[in-house]
Amino acid sequence: MSNKTQEKQQPCKDAFIKYFAESGNAKQSAIRSGYSEKTAEQQGAYLKKRYANEIFEKQQSMLNSLTPKAIQVLSDVLSDPKCNASTKINAVNSLLDRTGHQTVQLHKDVTNEKSTEELQKELQYLLGTITEPEKLN
């Protein structure tokens, strides 16, 4: 390919990468970056595969540039007295997850610690069919 052809394609390539990273729509990205509507679907599919690495890098760059704003929004949610506890917990979990910290989820099987009769009485109590479970200990 000649240098003139490469120079002419470079703006289309860069534009396609930018538009595709923003929209995820190969055909529309091809049209917006100067390709013919008649060939946009084929060109878009081809360019998407050909420039997959550059598209990924562009998307990562875009996401990285939004990180400070996202953290600020989560911080604002935590500071807002109008937000309910559930929303604040979701914000905390999002912040912790994105900073490499994870909340611990404990799942404990207690079915082996109690007899079937004890579990049935506890269930009846929780469902309100009896007033208080009898202590079997």
N, C-alpha and C positions, 0 to 999 in steps of 0.2 A: 504494500500500500504506500502511496507517495506521501510525502510530508504535508502537501496541501490538503489531501483527503483526510489525513489524521487531524490536522488543525481544524478543518471544517466539522469533523465529527466530535471533537473534544467538547464544544459547548453543548451539543446534543447529549453526549454521554453524561456529562456532569449534571445537566438539567434532569435527565431521566433518573439518575441515581437519587437526586434530591427529591423529585416529585414522587418517586416510588417509595422512598423511605418515609415520606409523609403520609401517603395515601394507601399504599399496598395494591394499587390498581395499575397493572402493567399497561393495559391499552390506553387508558387516559393519560398516564405518565408519558407514553410515547407520543401521543398527540400534543400534549402541552410542551414537550421538548422539541417539537418541530418535525416529527415524522408524519407522513401522509395518513389520513383517516383510513384509506383503503388498505394500507399495510400495517396499521398501528397494532392490530391484535398479534400478528406474527412477529413484528419487530419487538413489541413489548415482551412477549414470551422469550424471545431470543435474548434480549438485553437483560432481562431478569436473571436468566441462567448465567449469561456471560459475566455479569458484574455482581454476582451474588456476594462476593467478599466485600466489595466496595459498598454495596447497599447495607450489609450488616454493620460495617464500620460506621457508616453515616448514621444508622439508626442508634447505635451505641452512643455516638457523639451527641445526638439529639437528646437521648434519655439522660445522659450525664449532665447536660446543660440544664435540664429540668429538675435535677435532684435538689438543689438548694430551695427552690420554690416549693417542692413537694414537702420537704422537711418543715418549712415555715408554715405551710397549711396544716400539717399534722400538729405542730406546736400550737397554732392558733386554736385548733379544736380542743386540745387539752386545756388551754387557758380559758376557754369560753364557758362561763357559768351557765349558759343556756343549753349547752350540749348535755344530753343524758349520759348516764354511766356506761351504757352499752357502746355508744359512739366513742367515748373516750377510751374504753378498753380496746376497741378495734384500732384506734389511732396508736395506742401504746404498742399493741402487737405488731402493727405495720412498721413502726419505728424500730422496735427491737429486731424484727426479722431482717430488715434492710441493713442493720448495723452489725449483723453477724451473731446477734444474741437471739436465743429462741426461748419462748415460754415453754415450760414443762407441762405436758399433759399426762396426768397420772390416771391410769385405768387399773382399778383393783377388782379382782373377782372375789367377792365375799360369799359366793354361794356355797363354798365348801366349809366356811366357818360357821354356818348356821344350818340347822336341820330344816328339812322341807316344811315341817310343821311351824317352826319359828318364822320362816320366810312367808308362809301363807298368812299367818297372824299379822305380821308386819305389813303385808300387802293389804289385808283387810282394813287395818288401821289407817294406812295412807289413803285408801279409797273411801274412808269414812263409814264403813259398814259395821265397825265396832268402835267403842270409845277409847279403849286403851289396850295395847297388846299385853298379854299375860307374860310375866317373867318366867321363863322355863329353867332358869339357872338355879 
